[in-house]
Amino acid sequence: MSSRDAWKIESRTDVGCLRTLNEDVVRTNPELGLLLVVDGMGGHNAGDLAARVAADALERSLKAAIGSVGADGGAVTDAVRNAFLDADRHVRSAGEANRAHLQMGATAACVVLRDNHAHLGHVGDTRIYRLRGGKLELLTRDHSAAQRILESGMVDEAGLSASRNRHLVTHALGADAADAIRVRRIEVEPGDLLLVCSDGLNDMVDGADIELLLDTLKDDLALAADQLVMVARDCGGHDNISVALVRIDAPFVGGQASGGAAAEGGRSFFGRLRKWFGGAG
C-alpha cells in the first residue's frame, strides 16, 4: 500500500479580511508525508519574499534528505533541523542583499511523517497541534513576547490582549533562529489529526473552538480546512490564515502504509510463497 493509504492531507491559505498581500506560504507533499507552513515578516513586501525564500529552502532540503534517510528516526529529525538551519541562512542572505529587506524574517513549522512517527520542526509562532480522542494538544511553544508575558505570570490569557507587545516574535528564520529552532519526534496512531497553522488562525479562533471543529469534521478533511479559514475570517481575519491538516488513517513503515506481513508484496514468507506458486491461495 502507498502513503496515500496511510494518511490524508489538506491545506488552505487565505489573505484574510484586512491584508492585501498574503505573506504566508503552505507546501504539502502527500507522497513524502510533508506539511509546511511559513509566515513571512517585514516591511516593503519583504515578508512575502522571506516566506518564499524560507519555504523554498525548507522544501528543497527536506525533499533531498527524506528520500535518502529512510525511516531512521534520528536521521529524519536531524534532516528537519538541518533544513531549518539552511532556511535561516537563505533568508538572512536574501535580506542582506537589499537594505530594504534587512529586517525580514519568517516563522515556520513543519511535519514529516516516517515510521509511525511525526517529526516536528518549528521556529517563531507558527504552531502544530494534535487532535487525539477529541482532545486538542498544542505541540509547539511560541517564540513570542506573548508567550514570555504569559510565562512571567504577570498577566493571564484575558489580560494579554491589552499588551501592545503581544504580537512581537522573538525568534524567526533570518533573525536569531539557530539557537531557537526546535525539533522533536512524536508517535502517531490511526485516528490522530495534526494541524499546522499560522497565527492568523489561532489569534482569531480559540483552542476550544478549533478542537470542536476538528473533532466534528475529522472525517471530511477538506471541509475542516475550509471551515477553519472561514471561522477565522468570521472572527475578524486580521492576518493571513494558513492551515495544513493530516489525518493518520493506517500504521506506516517508512513513508508507506503497513498492512501486516501478508501485505508486503512478496517480501514476507507468505508473500514469497504466493509468488512462487503463482498467487494461489
N, C-alpha and C positions, 0 to 999 in steps of 0.2 A: 504494500500500500504506500501511496505517496504522502508527502507532507500535507496535501490538501485534505486527506482523511484525518489528520491529527489535529488540525486547528482551522479556525475560520477567522479571517482578518477583514476589518472595515476601517475606513478613515474618512475624515472630513476636515476641511479648513474653510473659514469664513472671515470676511473682513470685519464683521461686527457692525454696529449701528452708528458709531461716531467717527471711525477712521476712514480715510480714503485710500490707504495703501495697506495691503496685507504683508506684514513683515514676519509672518510665520511660514515655516516650510514643514510639510509632512511627507515622509517617504516610507513606503512599506514594500516588502518583498515576501509574498506568501511562500515561495519555494524555499527561501532561506530562513524563514521564520524570523524576519527582521521588521521591527517597528521603530520609527524615529520621528520625534517632534523637536523642532528648533524654533526659538523665538528670538528674533533679532532686536537689537537696541542701538540707538544712536541717531543724531540729527542729520539733516541733509540727505535723507534716504539711505543713510549708512546702515540702518537696521536691516533693510531689505538685502543689501549687499552682504552684511555679516551673516545673515541667516542662510543665504545661498552658498556662501563660501564654506561655512561650517557644515551644512548638510551634505554638500558635495564631498568634502574631505572625510566626514564620518562614513558616508555610504561607500565611498571608494575603498577606504581602509578595511571596513568590516566585510565587504564582499570578497576582497582579496584574501583576508585572513580566515574567514569562516570556512571557505572551501578547502583549506589546507590543514586545519587543526582537527577536523573530525569532531568527535564527541567528547574529547578530553576536556573536563570541566575547567581545570586550571588554565589551560591554553586558551579557551574561549574567553574567560574572564580577563586574562592578560591582553587578548586581542581587543576587547572593549576598551580597556584602559589606554592602550596604545593608540586606538582610533581617536579618543578624546584628546590625547596629547597632540596628535597630528593636526586635529582640527583647531586646537588652540594656537598652534604655530601658524597655520594658514590664515586665520582671522587676524592675528597680530601683524603678520606680514602685509596683508591687504590694507590694514589700517595705516601702517607706516608708509605705504606707497602714495597716500593722499592725505595732506594735512587736514582736510575737511572731515576725514574719516578716522582720525586718531582715537576718538573716544568710542568707537563702535565695538560691539561685542554681541554675544549670543548665549542664551541659556539653552540647554538641550537635555533630552532624556531618551534612552533607547532600551529596547528589549530584544534579546537574541535567544531563540528557543533551541535548546540542544539537550538530548538525553534526559527527558523528563524534568528538565530544569529551565528556568528563565534566568538569563544573565542580564543584569540591570546596570546601566551606567547613567549618571546624571551630574549636572552642574547647574547652579542657579535655582530658579523657582519653577522650572518645568517639572511636572510631577508624574509619578507612577503609582497607580492604585491596583489592589487586587480585590475582586469580589469572590468570596467563597462562602457557601452556605447562607447566602443572603446578607452577609456582613461585609462592609467595605472597609479595607485597611489601607492606610497611606504607607507606601513602602519607601518613600524618599523624605529627606529633611531639607526644607528650603534653605538656600543660601541667600537670605534676605534680611533687611532691617526689621521687618515684621516678626520674623522668627526669633531674632535676638531680643526684641522687645517682649515677646511672649515668654521666652525662657528666663528673662530677668525677673519675672514675677511682678513687675511694676503695674501692668495692666492685664486684663483678661481679654478674651475674644471680642466682647462687646465694646470695650474701651479702645481697642486697637484702631477702629475706624476713624477715630479723632486724630491719630498721629499723622503728621504731614510726611513723615519719612517711611511710612509702612510699605511703599511700593519700591523702595530702593533695593537693588540687587547687590549683594556683597561680593559675589564671585561669578564670572562668566567666561566663556571661551573668548580669548583675545585680551582678557583683563584679569590677571592673577588667578588663573584657573588651575594651574598644575597641581598645587597642593590641596585644592578643594575637590577635585574630581573624585567621585565616589562610585565604586563598583561592588556588586555583590551577586551572589548566586542563590536562588531560592528554588525549592522543589515545587513543581506544579502537578496538578492531577486533573483528570477529566471533570469538567464542570466549572473549573476556575475560569474567571474572566479578568483580563488585565486591561487597564486603561492608562494610556499615556496622553497627557494633555498640557496645553499651555495655560498660563494663569488667566487667560481670558475666559476659561470655563470656571475654575474653582473660585475666582474672585467674584463671580456673579451668582453662582449656584452653590449652596452649602452642601456639605458632605452627606447629610441625611437625604436630601433630595436626589443627589447623584446615586446614592445607594438604592433608593426606592425605584428610580427609573431603570437602572441597570438590572436589578433583580426581576422587575416586571417584564422587561423586554429582552432578556438574555438569550432567548431562542430566536430572536429576529435582530441580528446584529446591525444590519443596515438601518432598520428603523430606530434602533437605540442610538446610533451615531447621529442620525438626523435630529432626533428629539433632544439630545444633549445640546446641539448647536442652537436649536430653536428656543429651548428654555433659557440658555444664556442670553440670547438676543432679547427675549421677552423680559428678562430681568435688567435690561439696560444695554447690554452689548458694548460696554465701554472700550473693549480692546478686541484685537483679533482673537478668534476662537478656533482652536485646533484640537482634534481628538483622533486617537488611533486605538482601536479595540482588537483584542484577540481572545477568542474563546477556545479553550482546550477541549477537544472532543474525544481524544483517544490517547493512550500512552504512546510515547515515541522514543526511538533509539536513534541517536544522531539527529538528523532532520527528517526522519521518516516515521510514519505510523507503524507501531508494532502490534501484530495480531497474534502473537504467540508463535511457538515453534513451527506449526504447520504452515504458517503464512510467510515464511522466509524464503519463498521462491526457489526451493531446491537446495538450499544450504543446510537445512536441518536434516536429521537422519530420515524422517518420514518423507520429507520433500525429495531427497535423493532417491528413495525407493519408488516414489511415484514417477520420477523422471526415467529411472531405469526400466520400469515396466509400462512405459507409455502412458502414464497418467491414470492407470487403472486404480480403482478403489476410491 
